[in-house]
Amino acid sequence: MNNRHFQTPIEYLKGVGVSRAEVLKKELQIFNFEDLLKHFPYKYIDRTRFYKIKNLNADMPHVQVLARLTSYEIIGEKRTKRLVAQANDETGTIELVWFQGIKWVEKSIIKGKVYIIFGKPGFFNGKAQMPHPEMELYTPANVKRNGNLTLQPAYNSTEKLKQYSLDSKGLQKLVASLLEQHLKDIHENLPQYILNKFKLTDRATSYRNIHFPENATVLHEARYRLKFEELFFLQLKLLKNKLLRTQKFKGNIFETVGHYFNDFYHNRLPFELTNAQKRVLKEIRLDTQRGVQMNRLLQGDVGSGKTVVALMSMLIAIDNGFQTCIMAPTEILANQHYHTIKNLIDDTFIPVALLTGSVSKKARKVIHEQLEDGSLKILIGTHALIEDKVQYKNLGFVVIDEQHRFGVEQRAKLWRKNTVPPHILVMTATPIPRTLAMTLYGDLDVSVIDELPAGRKPIQTVHYFENQRLRMFGFMKQEIAKGRQIYVVYPLINESEKLDLKNLMDGINTMSHEFPLPQYRISIVHGKMTAAEKDFEMQRFIKGETHIMVATTVIEVGVNVPNASVMIIENAERFGLSQLHQLRGRVGRGADQSYCILMSGQKLSHDGRIRLNTMVKTNNGFEIAEIDMQLRGPGNIEGTQQSGILDLKVADLTTDQEILSQARSCVEDIFEKDPLLALPEHQVLNLAFQAKTDGLSWDKIS
């Protein structure tokens, strides 16, 4: 594509002008020729054939009929006024009806002429009928000229655009005008050998055929080519960044696995590592020996043992004379990591400190001093870790938990805490589908812990309807009798906080009758309570002083209580799949069998039924994430909206996984043999990078 032409402001396209340009910019973010070219049709209307009237039925979408107009008349007055016409072919008669624009239609149609009639067929009193059809005089020449025997593109428009005659048909005319003038300026941007290998249509033909396909075959070929191109350049950007970073950022070499690691592994580790944990540790070990800054994403379900892997990696850094830290997005998560690590190692082994907004000024001063003199080896905290006052003597290894909750600038501040950037391990308990990880984290190396620690039993999940509530109460009593504890979680939806609180209070009233004092004790946590009140209730539950914790919000139950064996989720149909899976992960922390009960009303939407059935069927977070992505689309998965990387115009990560894999492996092959894109056959790709350095955004590469 010739950038000079396609960066031309949209007002300069024939038929647009200043006022239409303003509304195109505001309504569709179409600022220039390229934006219009990439405003792809959202569907296609089949105009590749004419139907006989006798073959029409009400289930058909829009169809074309070739028929002679035999009569028409205006019926009714004022509000009931309508124009009714009759048209027939050799197989029957169809009634055509207009309720609006009657004067214009009456002037434009001629009795006795043959028309191309296009619209949605219906039936009234047993007769074929078509409301507000498009009418076009038939001649063999105009069928050919206007391309009636094609797949007609339908474009997204808005009410505002329609006021400027920019409905689907109006946008179609603009795109046709653009292609007529500038098709020759759409230049190829993929090497010929890639076109040959993947049997890709050339670029200009693909743009013409995605807008005005003559048949389904050329449309498929055009879409495949443009999807491949979009995903190819996305991977080219990510892998080029990764290549540049490995060249630019040298990393500290961790030469030895010494005293701290070995002592912990042989004498302090309270359980056997899983094979998956061992594999990930090996990957991290190799990364930290290469002399290049490590950037690795560690994915693993709730309870899969990511924190232990992070700790053991940090011990290798400490063995090599470096300090380490863990940054978590919330105080609750930071506290959780702190207590988990303190339970695994004590201060006589290695000093560990916690730094959050709640830490006193006096304690902060001590932490700052110990960091600067190097005596503090492990610091755990929130974004307080990146404050300018926090200075490390020799920071070598950084763990970032739930990275999508931190901005790029926040992460970069940690990098700058040492002369040589520290190695980075990013952890997430939100399983990400492979295609999404390849896109969101395509410039990171990815490790996966895909097995639970030995002795952990899979959580048994059941779905109960409201009429099975007594059965649920009976089960709760059985578990409490065994000495277990139970979570009961209600959804919290912003728009109806009062309603949710009412649900919670109604639930507690019902439960108070079923679980009377002093035999049963209940903790209550909801958003209207003060932080101190919430903490008091949570501590009672953690210490085992209460049997049941009832809560409205998800984060308040982000505590580790191995004795809690049942998670009951009320109105489960109101939660997303990833939320349901995260909540379920709050139980199953001990060796005892744990359970998750999903309570719902009798009426369920199609998606609601799929979500609950999925939870019952599988405990596999990655399988759940794939289904979640199919239901919600990749842009709505937690943490992806703000990534900015998912602004895909034609590709779809839920359906185009195979194309993404092909594109990525193709880019990997290119960088393996030609990292500088210096070979003659890669000049077109190099030009694309030049376009980027000229200040164009990546989605504008052409």
C-alpha positions as CSV (number, residue, x, y, z in Angstrom):
1,M,0.0,0.0,0.0
2,N,1.4,3.4,-0.9
3,N,1.3,5.2,2.5
4,R,1.4,8.6,0.9
5,H,-2.0,8.0,-0.8
6,F,-3.7,6.1,2.0
7,Q,-2.8,8.5,4.8
8,T,-4.7,11.2,2.8
9,P,-7.5,12.7,5.1
10,I,-10.9,11.3,4.3
11,E,-12.4,14.7,3.3
12,Y,-10.3,14.6,0.1
13,L,-12.0,11.4,-1.2
14,K,-14.5,12.3,-4.0
15,G,-18.0,12.3,-2.5
16,V,-17.0,13.0,1.1
17,G,-16.3,16.6,1.8
18,V,-15.9,18.4,5.1
19,S,-19.3,17.7,6.8
20,R,-19.4,14.0,5.9
21,A,-15.7,13.7,6.9
22,E,-16.6,15.0,10.4
23,V,-19.3,12.5,10.9
24,L,-17.2,9.6,9.6
25,K,-14.4,10.5,12.0
26,K,-16.8,10.8,15.0
27,E,-19.0,7.8,14.3
28,L,-16.6,5.2,12.8
29,Q,-13.1,6.6,13.5
30,I,-12.5,6.8,9.8
31,F,-9.8,9.6,9.5
32,N,-8.1,8.7,6.2
33,F,-8.3,6.5,3.1
34,E,-6.7,3.6,4.9
35,D,-9.3,3.6,7.7
36,L,-12.1,3.5,5.1
37,L,-10.3,0.6,3.2
38,K,-10.2,-1.3,6.5
39,H,-13.8,-0.7,7.4
40,F,-14.6,-4.2,6.2
41,P,-18.2,-5.5,5.6
42,Y,-19.7,-7.3,8.6
43,K,-21.8,-9.6,6.3
44,Y,-22.6,-10.2,2.7
45,I,-25.9,-10.4,1.0
46,D,-26.2,-13.1,-1.6
47,R,-27.0,-11.5,-5.0
48,T,-25.4,-14.3,-7.0
49,R,-28.7,-15.7,-8.2
50,F,-32.3,-14.9,-9.0
51,Y,-35.1,-16.8,-7.2
52,K,-38.4,-17.8,-8.7
53,I,-41.5,-16.5,-6.9
54,K,-42.9,-19.9,-6.2
55,N,-39.6,-21.0,-4.5
56,L,-39.7,-18.1,-1.9
57,N,-40.3,-18.9,1.8
58,A,-40.4,-16.7,4.9
59,D,-37.2,-18.2,6.4
60,M,-35.1,-16.8,3.5
61,P,-32.8,-13.8,4.1
62,H,-32.7,-11.0,1.5
63,V,-33.2,-12.4,-2.0
64,Q,-33.4,-11.2,-5.7
65,V,-36.4,-11.8,-7.9
66,L,-36.6,-10.9,-11.6
67,A,-40.3,-9.9,-12.2
68,R,-42.6,-7.7,-14.3
69,L,-44.4,-4.9,-12.5
70,T,-48.1,-5.4,-13.5
71,S,-49.9,-2.8,-11.3
72,Y,-49.6,-0.5,-8.3
73,E,-51.9,1.7,-6.2
74,I,-51.9,3.9,-3.1
75,I,-54.2,2.6,-0.4
76,G,-55.4,4.3,2.8
77,E,-54.9,7.8,4.2
78,K,-52.4,9.6,6.5
79,R,-51.0,7.0,9.0
80,T,-52.3,3.9,7.1
81,K,-51.2,5.2,3.7
82,R,-49.2,2.7,1.7
83,L,-48.2,1.9,-1.9
84,V,-49.0,-1.6,-2.9
85,A,-47.7,-3.1,-6.2
86,Q,-48.0,-6.5,-7.9
87,A,-45.2,-8.1,-9.9
88,N,-45.0,-11.6,-11.5
89,D,-42.7,-14.0,-13.2
90,E,-43.7,-17.3,-15.0
91,T,-44.2,-19.1,-11.6
92,G,-46.4,-16.7,-9.6
93,T,-47.2,-13.2,-8.2
94,I,-45.6,-11.2,-5.4
95,E,-47.0,-8.2,-3.6
96,L,-44.6,-5.3,-3.0
97,V,-45.4,-2.8,-0.2
98,W,-44.0,0.6,0.8
99,F,-45.1,2.6,3.9
100,Q,-42.5,5.4,3.6
101,G,-41.1,7.4,0.7
102,I,-44.3,6.7,-1.2
103,K,-44.2,9.8,-3.5
104,W,-40.6,9.0,-4.5
105,V,-41.3,5.3,-5.2
106,E,-44.5,6.2,-7.3
107,K,-42.5,8.5,-9.5
108,S,-39.6,6.1,-10.0
109,I,-41.5,2.8,-10.9
110,I,-43.0,2.1,-14.4
111,K,-45.9,-0.4,-15.0
112,G,-45.1,-3.1,-17.5
113,K,-41.3,-3.0,-17.0
114,V,-39.2,-5.9,-15.7
115,Y,-37.3,-5.1,-12.4
116,I,-34.6,-6.6,-10.3
117,I,-36.5,-6.7,-7.0
118,F,-34.4,-7.2,-3.8
119,G,-35.6,-7.6,-0.3
120,K,-36.7,-9.9,2.6
121,P,-39.6,-12.2,1.5
122,G,-42.6,-12.8,3.8
123,F,-46.1,-14.1,3.5
124,F,-49.5,-12.4,4.3
125,N,-52.8,-14.4,3.9
126,G,-50.9,-17.0,2.0
127,K,-49.5,-14.6,-0.6
128,A,-45.8,-13.8,-1.1
129,Q,-45.0,-10.3,0.0
130,M,-41.9,-8.1,0.2
131,P,-41.9,-4.8,2.3
132,H,-39.7,-1.9,1.1
133,P,-37.8,-3.8,-1.6
134,E,-35.0,-2.2,-3.6
135,M,-36.2,-1.8,-7.3
136,E,-33.9,-1.5,-10.3
137,L,-34.8,-1.6,-14.0
138,Y,-33.6,-4.8,-15.6
139,T,-31.3,-4.8,-18.6
140,P,-28.6,-7.3,-19.2
141,A,-26.1,-4.4,-19.3
142,N,-27.0,-3.0,-15.9
143,V,-26.8,-6.4,-14.3
144,K,-23.2,-6.6,-15.5
145,R,-22.4,-3.0,-14.7
146,N,-23.9,-2.9,-11.2
147,G,-22.7,-6.3,-10.2
148,N,-26.1,-7.6,-9.1
149,L,-24.9,-11.2,-9.5
150,T,-22.4,-10.8,-6.6
151,L,-22.2,-11.1,-2.9
152,Q,-23.2,-7.6,-1.8
153,P,-21.3,-6.1,1.1
154,A,-23.1,-4.8,4.2
155,Y,-21.3,-2.2,6.3
156,N,-21.8,-1.1,9.9
157,S,-23.4,2.4,10.0
158,T,-25.2,4.6,12.6
159,E,-28.3,6.7,12.7
160,K,-26.2,9.8,12.5
161,L,-24.4,8.6,9.4
162,K,-27.7,7.8,7.7
163,Q,-28.7,11.4,8.1
164,Y,-25.8,12.1,5.7
165,S,-26.8,9.3,3.3
166,L,-24.0,7.1,4.7
167,D,-26.0,4.0,5.3
168,S,-24.5,0.7,4.2
169,K,-25.2,1.6,0.5
170,G,-23.6,5.0,0.9
171,L,-20.5,3.6,2.5
172,Q,-20.3,1.0,-0.2
173,K,-20.2,3.8,-2.9
174,L,-17.3,5.5,-1.0
175,V,-15.3,2.2,-0.8
176,A,-16.0,1.6,-4.5
177,S,-14.8,5.1,-5.4
178,L,-11.6,4.6,-3.3
179,L,-10.8,1.3,-4.9
180,E,-11.5,2.6,-8.4
181,Q,-9.0,5.5,-7.8
182,H,-6.3,3.8,-5.7
183,L,-6.4,0.0,-6.2
184,K,-3.1,0.3,-8.1
185,D,-1.5,2.0,-5.1
186,I,-2.0,-1.1,-2.8
187,H,1.4,-2.6,-3.0
188,E,2.5,-6.0,-1.8
189,N,4.1,-6.2,1.7
190,L,4.8,-9.9,2.0
191,P,7.7,-11.7,0.3
192,Q,6.8,-13.8,-2.8
193,Y,8.0,-17.0,-1.2
194,I,5.5,-16.6,1.7
195,L,2.6,-15.9,-0.8
196,N,3.6,-19.1,-2.6
197,K,4.1,-21.2,0.6
198,F,0.7,-20.3,2.0
199,K,-1.1,-19.9,-1.3
200,L,-2.0,-16.3,-0.5
201,T,-3.9,-14.0,-3.0
202,D,-2.0,-10.8,-3.8
203,R,-2.8,-7.8,-1.6
204,A,-4.6,-5.5,-4.0
205,T,-6.9,-8.4,-5.2
206,S,-7.6,-9.3,-1.6
207,Y,-8.8,-5.8,-0.7
208,R,-11.0,-5.7,-3.8
209,N,-12.5,-9.1,-3.1
210,I,-13.1,-8.6,0.6
211,H,-15.3,-5.6,-0.3
212,F,-16.8,-6.7,-3.6
213,P,-16.5,-10.5,-3.9
214,E,-18.0,-12.2,-7.0
215,N,-18.4,-15.5,-5.2
216,A,-17.8,-17.2,-1.8
217,T,-14.5,-18.7,-3.0
218,V,-12.7,-15.4,-3.7
219,L,-14.2,-14.0,-0.5
220,H,-12.7,-16.8,1.5
221,E,-9.3,-16.4,-0.2
222,A,-9.3,-12.6,0.4
223,R,-10.2,-13.0,4.1
224,Y,-7.6,-15.7,4.6
225,R,-4.9,-13.5,3.1
226,L,-5.8,-10.4,5.1
227,K,-6.1,-12.3,8.4
228,F,-2.7,-13.9,7.8
229,E,-1.2,-10.4,7.0
230,E,-2.7,-8.9,10.2
231,L,-1.5,-11.6,12.5
232,F,1.8,-11.9,10.7
233,F,2.6,-8.2,11.3
234,L,1.4,-8.4,14.9
235,Q,3.9,-11.3,15.5
236,L,6.6,-9.5,13.6
237,K,6.2,-6.5,16.0
238,L,6.2,-8.7,19.1
239,L,9.2,-10.9,18.1
240,K,11.2,-8.0,16.8
241,N,10.7,-6.3,20.2
242,K,11.9,-9.4,21.9
243,L,14.9,-9.6,19.6
244,L,15.8,-6.0,20.2
245,R,15.4,-6.4,24.0
246,T,17.7,-9.4,24.1
247,Q,20.3,-7.4,22.1
248,K,19.8,-4.2,24.2
249,F,19.3,-5.5,27.7
250,K,22.1,-7.7,29.1
251,G,21.2,-9.8,32.1
252,N,23.1,-10.8,35.2
253,I,24.4,-14.3,35.0
254,F,23.4,-16.6,37.9
255,E,26.4,-19.0,37.8
256,T,25.7,-21.1,40.8
257,V,22.9,-23.0,42.6
258,G,24.2,-22.6,46.1
259,H,23.6,-22.9,49.8
260,Y,20.1,-21.2,50.0
261,F,18.5,-23.1,47.2
262,N,20.0,-26.5,48.2
263,D,19.2,-26.1,51.9
264,F,15.6,-25.1,51.1
265,Y,15.1,-27.8,48.6
266,H,16.6,-30.6,50.7
267,N,15.6,-29.5,54.2
268,R,12.7,-27.1,54.2
269,L,10.4,-27.8,51.3
270,P,7.4,-29.5,52.9
271,F,6.2,-31.4,49.8
272,E,7.6,-33.0,46.6
273,L,7.7,-30.6,43.6
274,T,5.5,-31.6,40.7
275,N,7.1,-32.4,37.3
276,A,5.6,-29.2,36.0
277,Q,7.2,-27.2,38.7
278,K,10.6,-28.8,38.1
279,R,10.3,-28.2,34.4
280,V,9.6,-24.4,34.9
281,L,12.5,-24.1,37.4
282,K,14.8,-25.6,34.8
283,E,13.5,-23.1,32.2
284,I,14.2,-20.2,34.5
285,R,17.6,-21.6,35.5
286,L,18.6,-21.8,31.8
287,D,17.3,-18.2,31.2
288,T,19.4,-16.7,34.0
289,Q,22.6,-18.3,32.7
290,R,22.4,-16.8,29.2
291,G,23.6,-13.2,30.0
292,V,20.4,-11.8,28.6
293,Q,17.6,-10.3,30.7
294,M,14.9,-12.9,31.3
295,N,11.3,-12.0,30.6
296,R,9.1,-15.1,31.3
297,L,5.4,-15.5,31.8
298,L,4.4,-18.2,34.3
299,Q,0.8,-19.4,33.9
300,G,-0.8,-21.7,36.4
301,D,-4.1,-22.3,38.0
302,V,-5.0,-21.2,41.5
303,G,-3.2,-23.6,43.9
304,S,-0.8,-25.0,41.3
305,G,2.3,-23.9,43.2
306,K,3.5,-20.8,41.3
307,T,4.6,-19.0,44.6
308,V,7.0,-21.9,45.5
309,V,8.6,-21.8,42.0
310,A,9.0,-18.0,42.3
311,L,10.6,-18.4,45.8
312,M,13.0,-21.0,44.6
313,S,14.0,-18.9,41.6
314,M,14.6,-16.0,44.0
315,L,16.8,-18.2,46.1
316,I,19.1,-18.8,43.1
317,A,19.3,-15.0,42.7
318,I,20.2,-14.7,46.4
319,D,22.8,-17.5,46.0
320,N,24.5,-15.3,43.4
321,G,24.5,-12.2,45.6
322,F,21.4,-10.4,44.4
323,Q,18.3,-9.0,46.1
324,T,14.7,-10.0,45.0
325,C,11.2,-8.7,45.2
326,I,7.6,-9.7,44.5
327,M,5.1,-7.0,43.4
328,A,1.4,-7.7,43.7
329,P,-1.5,-5.5,42.6
330,T,-3.4,-5.5,46.0
331,E,-2.5,-5.5,49.7
332,I,-4.5,-8.7,50.1
333,L,-2.4,-10.5,47.5
334,A,0.8,-9.0,48.8
335,N,-0.1,-10.2,52.3
336,Q,-1.0,-13.6,51.0
337,H,2.5,-14.0,49.3
338,Y,4.2,-12.7,52.4
339,H,2.5,-15.2,54.7
340,T,3.0,-18.1,52.3
341,I,6.8,-17.3,52.0
342,K,7.1,-16.7,55.8
343,N,5.6,-20.1,56.4
344,L,8.2,-21.7,54.1
345,I,11.3,-19.8,55.4
346,D,11.9,-18.0,58.6
347,D,14.0,-14.9,59.3
348,T,16.9,-17.0,60.6
349,F,17.2,-18.4,57.1
350,I,16.6,-15.3,55.0
351,P,15.0,-12.0,56.1
352,V,11.7,-11.2,54.4
353,A,9.9,-7.9,54.6
354,L,6.4,-6.6,53.5
355,L,6.0,-3.1,52.1
356,T,2.5,-1.8,51.4
357,G,0.6,1.4,52.0
358,S,-0.4,0.2,55.5
359,V,3.2,-0.2,56.7
360,S,4.2,2.4,59.4
361,K,6.7,5.2,58.7
362,K,9.1,3.7,61.3
363,A,9.0,0.2,59.7
364,R,9.4,1.7,56.2
365,K,12.6,3.5,57.3
366,V,14.1,0.2,58.5
367,I,13.1,-1.5,55.2
368,H,14.7,1.3,53.1
369,E,18.0,1.1,55.1
370,Q,18.1,-2.7,54.8
371,L,17.5,-2.5,51.1
372,E,20.3,0.0,50.6
373,D,22.9,-1.9,52.6
374,G,21.9,-5.2,50.9
375,S,20.9,-7.0,54.1
376,L,17.3,-7.4,53.1
377,K,17.1,-10.1,50.4
378,I,13.4,-10.6,49.8
379,L,10.9,-7.7,49.7
380,I,7.2,-8.3,49.0
381,G,4.7,-5.6,48.4
382,T,2.4,-3.5,46.2
383,H,3.3,-0.6,43.9
384,A,5.0,0.9,47.0
385,L,8.0,-1.1,45.7
386,I,8.5,1.2,42.8
387,E,8.5,4.5,44.7
388,D,11.6,6.6,44.2
389,K,12.5,6.4,47.9
390,V,12.9,2.6,47.5
391,Q,16.5,2.0,46.5
392,Y,18.1,-1.5,46.2
393,K,21.8,-2.3,46.6
394,N,21.7,-5.0,43.9
395,L,18.2,-6.0,42.6
396,G,18.6,-9.1,40.4
397,F,15.2,-10.9,40.2
398,V,11.7,-9.4,40.1
399,V,8.4,-11.3,40.3
400,I,5.3,-9.5,39.1
401,D,2.0,-11.1,40.1
402,E,-1.1,-10.6,37.8
403,Q,0.9,-8.3,35.4
404,H,-2.2,-7.0,33.5
405,R,-3.1,-5.0,36.6
406,F,0.1,-2.9,36.3
407,G,0.8,-0.3,33.6
408,V,3.9,-0.4,31.4
409,E,5.5,2.6,33.1
410,Q,5.0,1.0,36.6
411,R,6.8,-2.2,35.4
412,A,9.6,-0.2,33.7
413,K,10.3,1.6,37.0
414,L,11.3,-1.7,38.5
415,W,13.7,-2.4,35.6
416,R,15.4,0.9,36.4
417,K,16.1,-0.1,40.0
418,N,19.4,-1.6,39.0
419,T,22.2,-0.8,36.5
420,V,21.8,-4.1,34.8
421,P,18.0,-4.7,34.5
422,P,16.8,-7.5,36.8
423,H,15.4,-10.8,35.5
424,I,11.5,-10.6,35.3
425,L,9.1,-13.4,36.1
426,V,5.5,-12.5,35.5
427,M,2.9,-14.7,37.1
428,T,-0.8,-15.1,36.4
429,A,-3.5,-17.3,38.0
430,T,-5.9,-16.3,35.2
431,P,-5.4,-19.1,32.6
432,I,-5.0,-17.5,29.2
433,P,-5.9,-19.4,26.0
434,R,-2.8,-20.2,24.0
435,T,-3.7,-17.9,21.1
436,L,-4.3,-15.0,23.5
437,A,-1.0,-15.6,25.3
438,M,0.7,-15.7,22.0
439,T,-0.7,-12.3,21.2
440,L,-0.8,-10.5,24.5
441,Y,2.5,-11.9,25.7
442,G,4.0,-12.8,22.4
443,D,7.3,-11.1,23.3
444,L,7.7,-13.1,26.5
445,D,8.7,-16.7,26.9
446,V,5.8,-18.7,28.4
447,S,6.0,-21.4,31.1
448,V,2.9,-23.4,32.2
449,I,2.3,-25.3,35.5
450,D,-0.3,-27.7,34.3
451,E,-0.6,-30.1,37.2
452,L,-1.7,-29.8,40.8
453,P,0.6,-30.7,43.7
454,A,0.5,-34.3,44.9
455,G,-2.3,-35.1,47.3
456,R,-4.7,-32.4,46.0
457,K,-8.0,-33.9,45.0
458,P,-9.9,-32.3,42.1
459,I,-12.8,-30.2,43.4
460,Q,-16.2,-31.8,42.8
461,T,-18.6,-29.3,41.3
462,V,-22.4,-29.6,41.2
463,H,-25.2,-27.3,39.9
464,Y,-28.3,-27.0,42.0
465,F,-31.5,-25.1,41.1
466,E,-33.4,-23.1,43.8
467,N,-35.7,-26.0,44.5
468,Q,-32.7,-28.1,45.7
469,R,-31.8,-25.6,48.4
470,L,-32.7,-27.9,51.4
471,R,-30.5,-30.6,49.9
472,M,-27.6,-28.0,49.9
473,F,-28.3,-27.0,53.6
474,G,-28.1,-30.7,54.5
475,F,-24.8,-31.1,52.8
476,M,-23.4,-28.0,54.5
477,K,-24.3,-29.5,57.9
478,Q,-22.5,-32.7,57.1
479,E,-19.3,-30.9,56.2
480,I,-19.4,-28.7,59.3
481,A,-19.9,-31.8,61.4
482,K,-16.6,-33.1,59.9
483,G,-14.9,-29.9,61.2
484,R,-14.8,-28.2,57.8
485,Q,-15.7,-24.5,56.9
486,I,-17.8,-23.1,54.1
487,Y,-17.8,-20.0,51.9
488,V,-21.1,-18.6,50.5
489,V,-20.6,-15.9,47.9
490,Y,-23.2,-13.6,46.4
491,P,-22.6,-11.6,43.2
492,L,-21.9,-7.9,43.5
493,I,-23.1,-6.0,40.4
494,N,-22.5,-2.2,40.5
495,E,-25.8,-1.2,39.1
496,S,-27.8,-3.0,41.8
497,E,-25.7,-2.9,44.9
498,K,-28.8,-2.4,47.1
499,L,-30.5,-5.5,45.5
500,D,-27.4,-7.6,46.1
501,L,-27.2,-6.5,49.7
502,K,-30.9,-7.4,50.1
503,N,-30.1,-10.8,48.5
504,L,-27.2,-11.2,51.0
505,M,-29.4,-10.2,54.0
506,D,-32.3,-12.4,52.9
507,G,-29.8,-15.3,52.5
508,I,-28.4,-14.7,56.0
509,N,-31.9,-14.6,57.5
510,T,-32.7,-18.0,55.9
511,M,-29.3,-19.4,57.0
512,S,-29.8,-18.2,60.6
513,H,-32.9,-20.4,60.8
514,E,-31.1,-23.3,59.3
515,F,-27.9,-22.8,61.3
516,P,-28.9,-21.5,64.7
517,L,-26.4,-20.3,67.4
518,P,-24.6,-21.5,69.4
519,Q,-24.1,-24.7,67.3
520,Y,-23.2,-22.7,64.1
521,R,-21.4,-19.4,63.8
522,I,-21.4,-17.1,60.7
523,S,-19.0,-14.4,59.5
524,I,-20.4,-11.7,57.2
525,V,-18.4,-9.6,54.8
526,H,-19.8,-7.0,52.4
527,G,-18.9,-3.7,50.7
528,K,-20.7,-1.5,53.1
529,M,-18.5,-2.5,56.0
530,T,-15.4,-0.6,57.1
531,A,-12.0,-2.2,56.5
532,A,-11.6,-2.9,60.2
533,E,-14.9,-4.7,60.4
534,K,-14.1,-6.8,57.3
535,D,-10.7,-7.7,58.7
536,F,-12.2,-8.7,62.1
537,E,-14.8,-11.0,60.4
538,M,-12.2,-12.5,58.0
539,Q,-9.8,-13.2,60.9
540,R,-12.5,-15.0,62.8
541,F,-13.0,-17.3,59.8
542,I,-9.3,-17.8,59.2
543,K,-8.9,-18.8,62.9
544,G,-11.8,-21.3,62.7
545,E,-14.0,-19.4,65.1
546,T,-16.8,-19.3,62.5
547,H,-18.1,-22.1,60.4
548,I,-19.6,-20.1,57.4
549,M,-18.3,-17.0,55.7
550,V,-21.0,-15.1,53.7
551,A,-19.6,-12.4,51.4
552,T,-20.8,-10.2,48.6
553,T,-17.5,-9.4,47.0
554,V,-14.9,-11.7,45.4
555,I,-11.7,-10.0,46.7
556,E,-12.6,-10.3,50.4
557,V,-12.4,-14.0,50.1
558,G,-8.9,-13.9,48.6
559,V,-7.5,-15.6,51.7
560,N,-6.0,-19.0,52.0
561,V,-8.0,-21.2,54.4
562,P,-7.0,-24.9,53.9
563,N,-9.8,-26.0,56.2
564,A,-12.5,-24.4,54.0
565,S,-13.8,-27.3,51.9
566,V,-17.1,-26.0,50.3
567,M,-17.6,-23.0,48.0
568,I,-21.3,-22.1,47.5
569,I,-21.9,-19.5,44.7
570,E,-25.4,-18.0,44.8
571,N,-26.9,-16.7,41.6
572,A,-24.0,-18.4,39.8
573,E,-25.5,-17.6,36.4
574,R,-24.6,-13.9,37.1
575,F,-20.8,-14.6,37.2
576,G,-18.5,-14.9,34.3
577,L,-16.6,-18.2,33.8
578,S,-13.2,-16.9,34.9
579,Q,-14.8,-15.5,38.1
580,L,-16.5,-18.8,38.8
581,H,-13.2,-20.6,38.3
582,Q,-11.3,-18.2,40.5
583,L,-13.8,-18.5,43.3
584,R,-13.8,-22.3,43.1
585,G,-10.0,-22.1,43.6
586,R,-10.5,-20.7,47.1
587,V,-11.3,-24.2,48.3
588,G,-9.3,-27.4,47.6
589,R,-6.2,-26.0,49.4
590,G,-5.9,-28.9,51.8
591,A,-5.7,-32.7,51.4
592,D,-9.5,-33.2,52.0
593,Q,-12.1,-33.5,49.3
594,S,-13.5,-30.1,48.4
595,Y,-16.8,-29.1,46.8
596,C,-18.2,-26.2,44.7
597,I,-22.0,-25.8,44.6
598,L,-23.4,-23.5,41.9
599,M,-26.9,-22.2,42.9
600,S,-29.1,-20.7,40.2
601,G,-32.7,-19.9,39.3
602,Q,-34.7,-22.2,37.0
603,K,-34.5,-19.9,34.0
604,L,-31.0,-19.8,32.4
605,S,-29.8,-18.0,29.3
606,H,-28.0,-20.1,26.6
607,D,-24.6,-18.7,27.7
608,G,-25.5,-19.1,31.4
609,R,-26.2,-22.8,30.9
610,I,-22.9,-23.3,29.0
611,R,-21.0,-21.6,31.8
612,L,-22.5,-23.7,34.6
613,N,-22.2,-26.9,32.5
614,T,-18.6,-26.1,31.8
615,M,-17.8,-25.7,35.5
616,V,-19.4,-29.0,36.4
617,K,-17.6,-30.8,33.6
618,T,-14.0,-29.6,34.0
619,N,-11.5,-28.3,36.6
620,N,-9.0,-27.4,33.8
621,G,-8.5,-23.6,33.8
622,F,-7.1,-23.6,30.3
623,E,-10.1,-25.5,28.9
624,I,-12.4,-23.1,30.8
625,A,-10.5,-20.1,29.4
626,E,-10.9,-21.3,25.8
627,I,-14.7,-21.6,26.3
628,D,-14.8,-18.2,28.1
629,M,-13.0,-16.7,25.1
630,Q,-15.6,-18.3,22.7
631,L,-18.5,-16.9,24.7
632,R,-17.1,-13.4,25.4
633,G,-14.6,-12.8,22.7
634,P,-10.9,-12.1,23.3
635,G,-11.3,-8.4,24.0
636,N,-13.4,-9.0,27.1
637,I,-11.1,-11.5,28.8
638,E,-9.8,-10.0,32.0
639,G,-6.9,-7.6,31.4
640,T,-7.0,-7.6,27.7
641,Q,-9.1,-4.5,27.0
642,Q,-6.3,-2.1,28.0
643,S,-3.7,-4.1,26.1
644,G,-4.4,-2.2,22.9
645,I,-3.0,-5.2,21.0
646,L,-6.4,-6.7,20.2
647,D,-7.6,-4.0,17.8
648,L,-7.8,-6.6,15.0
649,K,-9.8,-5.5,11.9
650,V,-10.4,-8.9,10.2
651,A,-8.7,-11.7,12.3
652,D,-10.5,-13.3,15.2
653,L,-8.4,-15.1,17.9
654,T,-11.3,-17.4,18.7
655,T,-11.6,-18.8,15.2
656,D,-8.3,-18.1,13.6
657,Q,-5.9,-20.0,15.9
658,E,-4.4,-22.0,13.0
659,I,-3.6,-18.9,11.0
660,L,-2.0,-17.3,14.1
661,S,0.2,-20.3,14.6
662,Q,1.2,-20.3,10.9
663,A,2.0,-16.6,11.0
664,R,4.1,-16.9,14.2
665,S,6.1,-19.9,13.1
666,C,6.7,-18.1,9.8
667,V,8.1,-15.0,11.6
668,E,10.2,-17.2,13.9
669,D,11.8,-18.8,10.8
670,I,12.5,-15.4,9.3
671,F,14.2,-14.0,12.4
672,E,16.2,-17.3,12.8
673,K,17.9,-16.8,9.4
674,D,17.6,-13.1,8.9
675,P,17.3,-11.1,12.2
676,L,18.0,-7.8,10.6
677,L,15.6,-8.4,7.6
678,A,18.6,-7.6,5.4
679,L,18.1,-10.2,2.7
680,P,16.7,-9.0,-0.7
681,E,13.5,-11.0,-0.3
682,H,12.8,-9.3,3.0
683,Q,13.0,-5.7,1.8
684,V,9.2,-5.4,1.7
685,L,9.2,-6.4,5.5
686,N,12.0,-3.9,6.2
687,L,10.0,-1.2,4.6
688,A,7.1,-1.9,6.9
689,F,9.5,-1.4,9.9
690,Q,10.6,1.9,8.3
691,A,7.0,2.9,8.2
692,K,6.8,2.3,11.9
693,T,9.9,4.4,12.6
694,D,8.4,7.2,10.6
695,G,5.8,7.5,13.3
696,L,3.0,5.4,12.0
697,S,1.2,3.3,14.5
698,W,1.6,-0.5,14.1
699,D,-2.0,-1.0,13.0
700,K,-1.2,1.4,10.2
701,I,1.6,-0.6,8.8
702,S,1.2,-1.3,5.1
